[in-house]
Amino acid sequence: MVFYTCGPNEAMVVSGFCRSPPVMVAGGRVFVLPCVQQIQRISLNTLTLNVKSEKVYTRHGVPISVTGIAQVKIQGQNKEMLAAACQMFLGKTENEVTQISLETLEGHQRAIMAHMTVEEIYKDRQKFSEQVFKVASSDLVNMGISVVSYTLKDIHDDQDYLHSLGKARTAQVQKDARIGEARAKRDAGIKEAQAMQEKVSSQYVNEIEMAKAQRDFELKKAAYDAEVNSRKAESDLAFQLQVAKTKQKIEEQKVQVQVVERAQQILLQDQEINRREKELEAKVKKPADAERYRLEKLAEAERMKLVTEAEAEAEAIRVKGEARAYAIEVKARADAEQMAKKAEAFQEYQDAAIVDMLLEKLPEVAEAISKPMTRVRKIKMVSSGGSEVGAAKITGEMLDILSRLPETVEKLTGININQTGNKKPGRMS
């Protein structure tokens, strides 16, 4: 068993075993037994027919050519029409069905043309189309085909009959058109003038009415503004008065509240004072007396301690001072004895003692003389060509300065170191 389907634009016909009469399915599905059943398809598409009838003589013997457009199709929803179409066209192609339908429609179109005049066909195309549609539909429906629509597309002839027929009508129409146009222009001019006059009159009337309305508006507006301003002023004054009264009441209430609050504060302060007095009596005064006694005792003990420490420090300072004074006294006595011995020695040896002191200080003098040279960073020596150059020159100059020292001492003290050294009676320690 094979399952077949078809779209809505075609129908299937199943014949053979157990299919008598044949089963027709339009846009659906069906089961087919191979070898014992046969399936055939027929198109349900709409067919467009271009129906041409060339040089057909009308009722008055005038040959004309007519072209019409028709839409036809096989009805799949009507079982009787589908059965008739299957009997007529099953196994035929879509082009063959189109050709049969076209020939049938053309024959009916020619028959209708022969029974009508050119004027009837030309002037009343709707009547011609309806007659062709009616006659063709009754004939094609027997074949299972329905005419969906028919329209007259074109009418023409080779004898210029239609052209000649239209000339008189065209001339009449043009004449009527010119007359109608002249009358229309005349009426339009008259109506335009009347309309302009009415427009100006209406404009003046409107302006007068607008002026009156504006005047009435201004007067009423002034009256309304005066009344509104008066009411507004009264309202503002009443509002301000009410605000003042309200503020006064609020201030009075504030004062009353402040008085009450002040009374409450005073009462609370009195209660607080009593509480604090009792608290002070219980927590401060009695402990304060005990604390004062304790502090007095501590102060007395501290005073005695400080007095004792001060006396001890004073005694220590006194002892240290006496020790320092004794040391100074001893040192002074030693210095005095030393000076006395030096004086005795100077008196005994006179110039020799002075020379000895000078000799003792001579290294220090030499060091002081040469000390500035130790701070010199850079020395530039300029030679004239007849003397020493370099360190030897500097050393020689330093020795020269030291060799002049006895002469300088002699000038300062009047003592000749060289002679005094030769007269020295003995060695001074």
MIGUMI-294376 format. One line per 5 residues: number of its first residue (from 1); for each residue z, y, x of C-alpha. Coordinates in steps of 0.02 Angstrom, whole numbers, padded with zeros to 5 digits. Layout:
NUM = Z/Y/X; ...
END
This chain:
1 = 00000/00000/00000; -00054/00170/00068; 00023/00337/00019; -00100/00483/-00006; -00067/00669/-00039
6 = -00175/00819/-00080; -00152/01007/-00090; -00157/01116/-00245; -00341/01158/-00215; -00405/00979/-00239
11 = -00383/00825/-00349; -00380/00637/-00311; -00457/00503/-00421; -00395/00324/-00399; -00497/00184/-00477
16 = -00504/-00006/-00463; -00372/-00139/-00489; -00245/-00090/-00624; -00325/00085/-00632; -00421/00084/-00795
21 = -00448/00219/-00841; -00446/00299/-00666; -00292/00399/-00619; -00324/00584/-00584; -00196/00680/-00481
26 = -00217/00867/-00451; -00111/00933/-00307; 00009/00788/-00286; 00031/00613/-00212; -00017/00434/-00258
31 = -00003/00256/-00192; -00166/00158/-00163; -00189/-00029/-00134; -00320/-00051/00001; -00473/-00160/-00038
36 = -00434/-00170/-00224; -00420/00015/-00262; -00528/00163/-00215; -00480/00346/-00194; -00600/00493/-00208
41 = -00568/00679/-00194; -00643/00828/-00287; -00623/01011/-00239; -00535/01133/-00356; -00579/01288/-00255
46 = -00643/01444/-00342; -00830/01464/-00317; -00914/01636/-00306; -01090/01637/-00377; -01218/01773/-00346
51 = -01325/01756/-00505; -01496/01839/-00484; -01629/01850/-00620; -01790/01926/-00551; -01920/02011/-00664
56 = -01860/01949/-00832; -01948/02025/-00983; -01832/02105/-01108; -01854/02113/-01296; -01981/02259/-01278
61 = -02076/02173/-01139; -02010/02277/-00995; -01982/02172/-00838; -01814/02207/-00749; -01708/02120/-00620
66 = -01522/02091/-00644; -01389/02032/-00520; -01220/01969/-00578; -01064/01903/-00490; -00970/01756/-00567
71 = -00812/01663/-00518; -00802/01481/-00576; -00690/01332/-00537; -00649/01156/-00596; -00490/01158/-00699
76 = -00366/01033/-00626; -00227/01067/-00752; -00334/01021/-00903; -00350/00831/-00902; -00503/00828/-01016
81 = -00598/00958/-00914; -00545/00870/-00752; -00609/00705/-00823; -00775/00786/-00873; -00791/00866/-00700
86 = -00757/00699/-00617; -00893/00618/-00722; -01015/00758/-00677; -00975/00799/-00496; -00870/00658/-00418
91 = -00953/00611/-00255; -01049/00777/-00245; -01016/00910/-00116; -00951/01084/-00153; -01122/01160/-00119
96 = -01202/01043/-00247; -01073/01094/-00378; -01107/01277/-00335; -01294/01254/-00355; -01278/01169/-00526
101 = -01160/01304/-00589; -01274/01442/-00522; -01429/01373/-00607; -01335/01355/-00773; -01270/01535/-00764
106 = -01440/01604/-00714; -01522/01519/-00864; -01397/01593/-00984; -01413/01765/-00901; -01603/01762/-00922
111 = -01586/01709/-01104; -01468/01854/-01142; -01586/01976/-01053; -01733/01919/-01160; -01639/01957/-01320
116 = -01585/02134/-01269; -01678/02294/-01231; -01672/02385/-01065; -01576/02528/-01144; -01445/02407/-01213
121 = -01422/02321/-01046; -01420/02486/-00950; -01308/02583/-01065; -01188/02446/-01117; -01155/02336/-00967
126 = -00990/02276/-01036; -01077/02204/-01189; -01205/02114/-01082; -01067/02043/-00967; -00966/01983/-01116
131 = -01115/01894/-01195; -01161/01807/-01031; -00978/01758/-01004; -00962/01691/-01182; -01123/01588/-01182
136 = -01100/01522/-01004; -00918/01475/-01031; -00958/01370/-01185; -01090/01275/-01090; -00999/01253/-00923
141 = -00837/01198/-01004; -00926/01039/-01056; -00950/01006/-00871; -00765/01033/-00835; -00798/01205/-00758
146 = -00718/01364/-00822; -00790/01538/-00792; -00650/01644/-00720; -00748/01808/-00723; -00921/01881/-00736
151 = -00976/02057/-00686; -01147/02141/-00693; -01179/02202/-00518; -01351/02282/-00518; -01502/02323/-00631
156 = -01670/02379/-00562; -01857/02369/-00599; -02021/02391/-00506; -02104/02502/-00638; -01982/02650/-00623
161 = -01940/02624/-00805; -01757/02651/-00777; -01795/02805/-00671; -01907/02878/-00806; -01779/02834/-00937
166 = -01650/02931/-00845; -01756/03086/-00812; -01747/03155/-00990; -01565/03114/-00999; -01539/03192/-00829
171 = -01630/03350/-00881; -01529/03362/-01041; -01371/03331/-00948; -01415/03463/-00818; -01459/03587/-00957
176 = -01297/03553/-01046; -01207/03568/-00882; -01281/03739/-00842; -01244/03803/-01017; -01071/03732/-01010
181 = -01043/03806/-00838; -01101/03980/-00898; -00991/03971/-01050; -00848/03908/-00947; -00868/04052/-00824
186 = -00876/04178/-00966; -00726/04107/-01052; -00639/04094/-00886; -00672/04279/-00847; -00611/04333/-01018
191 = -00459/04224/-01009; -00428/04278/-00829; -00431/04463/-00882; -00318/04427/-01028; -00205/04326/-00918
196 = -00200/04467/-00789; -00158/04594/-00925; -00025/04481/-00995; 00037/04450/-00819; 00055/04636/-00782
201 = 00135/04670/-00951; 00251/04524/-00929; 00290/04581/-00752; 00338/04756/-00813; 00439/04685/-00955
206 = 00524/04565/-00836; 00562/04705/-00713; 00635/04812/-00854; 00737/04666/-00916; 00792/04627/-00739
211 = 00844/04808/-00712; 00942/04806/-00875; 01019/04641/-00830; 01062/04707/-00656; 01140/04863/-00732
216 = 01241/04761/-00857; 01291/04644/-00716; 01349/04785/-00603; 01448/04867/-00745; 01529/04705/-00797
221 = 01559/04659/-00615; 01642/04828/-00582; 01753/04806/-00735; 01793/04628/-00686; 01826/04680/-00505
226 = 01944/04819/-00563; 02036/04700/-00677; 02040/04564/-00544; 02102/04687/-00411; 02235/04752/-00530
231 = 02292/04577/-00573; 02283/04530/-00391; 02389/04680/-00340; 02515/04639/-00475; 02514/04459/-00420
236 = 02537/04508/-00237; 02682/04625/-00281; 02761/04493/-00390; 02737/04365/-00253; 02813/04479/-00122
241 = 02959/04520/-00239; 02986/04338/-00272; 02975/04301/-00085; 03104/04437/-00051; 03220/04369/-00186
246 = 03198/04193/-00120; 03233/04250/00058; 03387/04344/-00002; 03451/04189/-00091; 03414/04084/00062
251 = 03507/04207/00174; 03655/04210/00054; 03659/04022/00052; 03644/04020/00242; 03792/04140/00255
256 = 03893/04032/00135; 03846/03878/00235; 03895/03967/00397; 04062/04020/00320; 04096/03842/00266
261 = 04040/03777/00434; 04150/03905/00523; 04301/03857/00416; 04267/03674/00455; 04249/03715/00640
266 = 04414/03812/00639; 04501/03668/00550; 04426/03545/00672; 04474/03656/00820; 04654/03667/00757
271 = 04659/03480/00738; 04581/03459/00910; 04709/03580/00986; 04853/03483/00909; 04777/03320/00968
276 = 04749/03385/01143; 04925/03458/01152; 04997/03290/01105; 04876/03203/01223; 04921/03327/01362
281 = 05104/03301/01326; 05083/03113/01334; 04952/03096/01471; 04963/03252/01579; 05128/03344/01572
286 = 05243/03198/01603; 05130/03116/01733; 05105/03288/01808; 05292/03310/01836; 05298/03142/01923
291 = 05141/03182/02021; 05210/03352/02070; 05371/03271/02135; 05267/03142/02230; 05153/03277/02302
296 = 05302/03383/02352; 05375/03238/02447; 05205/03199/02525; 05183/03382/02571; 05357/03387/02648
301 = 05319/03230/02748; 05150/03299/02800; 05232/03463/02851; 05360/03371/02957; 05221/03268/03033
306 = 05116/03422/03074; 05268/03512/03146; 05308/03362/03253; 05127/03345/03310; 05117/03532/03346
311 = 05277/03528/03446; 05215/03376/03542; 05044/03457/03571; 05128/03619/03627; 05240/03523/03746
316 = 05088/03430/03814; 04993/03593/03835; 05145/03670/03921; 05160/03521/04038; 04971/03524/04074
321 = 04981/03711/04106; 05127/03692/04224; 05033/03553/04315; 04877/03657/04329; 04977/03808/04387
326 = 05064/03702/04517; 04897/03632/04576; 04822/03805/04585; 04975/03866/04677; 04965/03721/04802
331 = 04777/03750/04827; 04804/03935/04850; 04940/03902/04978; 04822/03782/05070; 04679/03908/05066
336 = 04797/04044/05126; 04858/03936/05267; 04678/03892/05312; 04628/04075/05308; 04778/04118/05411
341 = 04731/03987/05539; 04551/04049/05537; 04615/04226/05561; 04723/04170/05705; 04574/04077/05778
346 = 04459/04226/05753; 04588/04338/05835; 04607/04217/05980; 04423/04182/06010; 04352/04343/05934
351 = 04162/04344/05966; 04155/04159/06004; 04224/04117/05832; 04096/04227/05747; 03957/04148/05849
356 = 04021/03976/05801; 04013/04023/05617; 03838/04090/05639; 03783/03931/05726; 03856/03829/05585
361 = 03755/03931/05458; 03597/03935/05563; 03521/03775/05485; 03548/03847/05314; 03462/04009/05367
366 = 03316/03910/05439; 03304/03811/05278; 03304/03972/05174; 03168/04047/05285; 03055/03893/05272
371 = 03093/03854/05090; 02956/03972/05017; 02827/03873/05116; 02870/03715/05020; 02813/03799/04856
376 = 02643/03851/04925; 02502/03743/04849; 02355/03806/04950; 02337/03906/05114; 02176/03981/05180
381 = 02175/04008/05369; 02058/04136/05448; 02033/04123/05636; 01972/04262/05749; 01925/04136/05882
386 = 02066/04169/06009; 02218/04082/05931; 02278/03917/05857; 02221/03861/05685; 02302/03747/05554
391 = 02476/03672/05545; 02513/03719/05726; 02484/03900/05684; 02604/03895/05535; 02738/03799/05635
396 = 02723/03921/05778; 02748/04068/05661; 02905/03985/05586; 02977/03954/05760; 02936/04132/05807
401 = 03038/04192/05658; 03186/04081/05711; 03176/04142/05892; 03198/04319/05830; 03358/04271/05737
406 = 03481/04310/05886; 03403/04481/05903; 03426/04511/05718; 03608/04452/05726; 03639/04566/05872
411 = 03570/04714/05777; 03678/04673/05625; 03844/04628/05712; 03824/04697/05889; 03859/04523/05960
416 = 03737/04444/06081; 03735/04259/06041; 03661/04210/06209; 03793/04304/06313; 03938/04253/06201
421 = 03885/04072/06215; 03892/04086/06404; 04067/04166/06397; 04139/04037/06278; 04307/03981/06352
426 = 04311/03815/06267; 04235/03709/06126; 04278/03760/05948; 04306/03623/05828
END
